[in-house]
């Protein structure tokens, strides 16, 4: 029982694509995830499960905290066993 199934260990591990201590602009998020910037805006505007974001000042740039991005990606991770 000492050996653990490699796949089960990967499922438990949270996704850490972004630095938890940093804030990211929408264009940086899009570049890192290789998606269009409009997709990032759509995730932020999603009514049921939005990606948390804030503005740097009134009418300023949108930013997302790294820890919020990692949590969002973990919640939306594709699980092949359910496909």
DOKE-795816 format. One record per residue: residue in three letters; x, y, z of N, C-alpha, C in turn; residue number from 1. Coordinates in steps of 0.001 Angstrom, whole numbers, plus 500000, padded with zeros to 6 digits. Each point is the difference from the previous one (the first is absolute). Layout:
! DOKE-795816
{r 'Ala',{X,Y,Z},{X,Y,Z},{X,Y,Z},NUM} ...
//
This chain:
! DOKE-795816
{r 'Unk',{500788,498812,500000},{499212,501188,500000},{500842,501269,500000},1} {r 'Unk',{501288,499851,500139},{500897,501153,500029},{500049,500713,498658},2} {r 'Unk',{499810,499262,498912},{500038,500645,498695},{498632,500572,499668},3} {r 'Unk',{500004,501260,499586},{498760,500678,499657},{499878,500088,498492},4} {r 'Unk',{498805,499837,499495},{499760,500098,498573},{500401,501395,499521},5} {r 'Unk',{500814,500076,498969},{500515,501278,499502},{498866,500931,499577},6} {r 'Unk',{498971,499470,499347},{498893,500834,499541},{499221,500609,501158},7} {r 'Unk',{499803,499262,501081},{499243,500551,501117},{500777,501120,500684},8} {r 'Unk',{501318,499926,500012},{500811,501066,500589},{499885,501277,499169},9} {r 'Unk',{499905,499872,498686},{499874,501168,499137},{498646,500668,500157},10} {r 'Unk',{498946,499240,500270},{498669,500560,500137},{499885,500859,501252},11} {r 'Unk',{500715,499667,501039},{499925,500714,501263},{500754,501328,499925},12} {r 'Unk',{501058,500031,499248},{500868,501170,499908},{499268,501179,499360},13} {r 'Unk',{499979,501168,500659},{499364,501165,499383},{500839,500546,498854},14} {r 'Unk',{499331,500682,499099},{500678,500587,498851},{500639,501324,500431},15} {r 'Unk',{501287,500164,499773},{500688,501234,500357},{500739,500558,498789},16} {r 'Unk',{499249,500566,499096},{500557,500597,498796},{500505,501409,500295},17} {r 'Unk',{499316,500687,500910},{500298,501396,500302},{500627,500136,501383},18} {r 'Unk',{500809,501039,500172},{500607,500313,501285},{498907,500572,500913},19} {r 'Unk',{499767,499372,501148},{498942,500421,500920},{500178,501421,500518},20} {r 'Unk',{501218,500489,500047},{500291,501316,500584},{499899,501154,498998},21} {r 'Unk',{499691,499695,498749},{500040,501019,498949},{498609,500272,499436},22} {r 'Unk',{499798,501194,499467},{498777,500357,499282},{500310,500021,498510},23} {r 'Unk',{499051,499520,499194},{500219,499867,498560},{498990,500821,499213},24} {r 'Unk',{500473,500619,498922},{499125,500703,499063},{499304,498956,499119},25} {r 'Unk',{498907,500406,499379},{499261,499068,499152},{500824,499521,498810},26} {r 'Unk',{500838,500877,499431},{500820,499579,498858},{501065,498992,500435},27} {r 'Unk',{500534,500139,501216},{500982,499032,500519},{499346,498638,500216},28} {r 'Unk',{498790,500014,500541},{499271,498749,500231},{499760,499295,498669},29} {r 'Unk',{499551,500764,499006},{499735,499435,498672},{501269,499407,499387},30} {r 'Unk',{501124,500697,500120},{501259,499501,499445},{500453,498712,500692},31} {r 'Unk',{499910,499974,501328},{500460,498821,500746},{499131,498783,499687},32} {r 'Unk',{498681,500213,499914},{499082,498878,499749},{499779,499727,498517},33} {r 'Unk',{500582,500852,499149},{499882,499865,498543},{498543,499992,499547},34} {r 'Unk',{499279,501004,500493},{498622,500212,499581},{499871,501452,499561},35} {r 'Unk',{498893,500321,499362},{499758,501370,499595},{499620,500834,501228},36} {r 'Unk',{500361,501260,499982},{499702,500874,501140},{498501,500096,500252},37} {r 'Unk',{499187,499876,498953},{498544,500051,500173},{499505,498833,500859},38} {r 'Unk',{500697,498883,499968},{499636,498866,500857},{500189,500350,501468},39} {r 'Unk',{501083,500696,500312},{500266,500412,501381},{498905,500961,500469},40} {r 'Unk',{499625,500954,499164},{498917,500921,500349},{498683,499238,500203},41} {r 'Unk',{499746,499009,499180},{498777,499193,500130},{499987,499252,501336},42} {r 'Unk',{501164,499467,500413},{500073,499309,501299},{499720,500971,501135},43} {r 'Unk',{500480,501229,499884},{499787,501006,501039},{498518,500385,500080},44} {r 'Unk',{499341,500092,498846},{498592,500405,499952},{499020,498863,500246},45} {r 'Unk',{500465,498776,500089},{499119,498843,500188},{499132,500198,501244},46} {r 'Unk',{498703,499869,499845},{499074,500272,501097},{500043,498903,501063},47} {r 'Unk',{500017,498750,499596},{499928,498885,500950},{501306,499754,500753},48} {r 'Unk',{501125,500147,499335},{501283,499687,500634},{501096,500905,499428},49} {r 'Unk',{499984,501282,500388},{500970,500939,499405},{501423,499825,500522},50} {r 'Unk',{500941,500355,499156},{501397,500099,500405},{500134,501317,500759},51} {r 'Unk',{500406,499965,501281},{500118,501250,500768},{501019,500943,499374},52} {r 'Unk',{499604,501270,499896},{500879,501016,499419},{499735,501335,500682},53} {r 'Unk',{500950,500911,499866},{499842,501340,500561},{500673,501005,499078},54} {r 'Unk',{499625,501245,500147},{500613,501070,499213},{501065,500689,500842},55} {r 'Unk',{501098,500392,499367},{501093,500643,500715},{499593,501385,500501},56} {r 'Unk',{499144,500677,499277},{499418,501290,500413},{498707,500133,499225},57} {r 'Unk',{499254,501047,500255},{498735,500177,499294},{500258,500042,498492},58} {r 'Unk',{499311,499129,499281},{500176,499841,498550},{501419,499553,499630},59} {r 'Unk',{500717,499403,500941},{501346,499508,499735},{499979,498586,499433},60} {r 'Unk',{501178,499432,499855},{500121,498647,499464},{499450,498969,500971},61} {r 'Unk',{499440,498937,499431},{499556,498876,500811},{501204,499155,500379},62} {r 'Unk',{500015,499516,501215},{501051,499101,500487},{499355,498829,500716},63} {r 'Unk',{500681,498873,499993},{499569,498815,500735},{501141,499533,500879},64} {r 'Unk',{499682,499606,501221},{501016,499483,500908},{500398,498601,499553},65} {r 'Unk',{501290,499690,500125},{500506,498697,499606},{499317,498859,500729},66} {r 'Unk',{499741,500171,501299},{499353,498915,500755},{498567,499788,499527},67} {r 'Unk',{499307,501071,499580},{498646,499861,499461},{500022,499293,498644},68} {r 'Unk',{501006,500310,499193},{500137,499332,498698},{500253,498508,500174},69} {r 'Unk',{500902,499642,500908},{500284,498584,500242},{498766,499268,500504},70} {r 'Unk',{499243,500629,500899},{498781,499379,500525},{498958,499844,498895},71} {r 'Unk',{499865,501014,499146},{499046,499952,498890},{500361,498871,499033},72} {r 'Unk',{501264,499901,499655},{500436,498939,499091},{499792,498620,500618},73} {r 'Unk',{500236,499887,501296},{499803,498719,500677},{498526,499592,499979},74} {r 'Unk',{499099,500974,500201},{498557,499704,499966},{499520,499638,498603},75} {r 'Unk',{500670,500505,498974},{499572,499767,498624},{500888,499005,499256},76} {r 'Unk',{500773,499245,500754},{500891,499017,499382},{499185,498908,499317},77} {r 'Unk',{500406,499619,498811},{499333,498930,499265},{500410,498682,500613},78} {r 'Unk',{499027,499218,500336},{500256,498680,500589},{499576,498942,498964},79} {r 'Unk',{500983,499380,499329},{499690,499055,498916},{499078,498859,500426},80} {r 'Unk',{500055,499599,501264},{499155,498887,500432},{498520,500349,499952},81} {r 'Unk',{499673,501292,499948},{498607,500424,499923},{499575,500372,498588},82} {r 'Unk',{500902,499982,499067},{499692,500359,498611},{499400,498828,499262},83} 
//
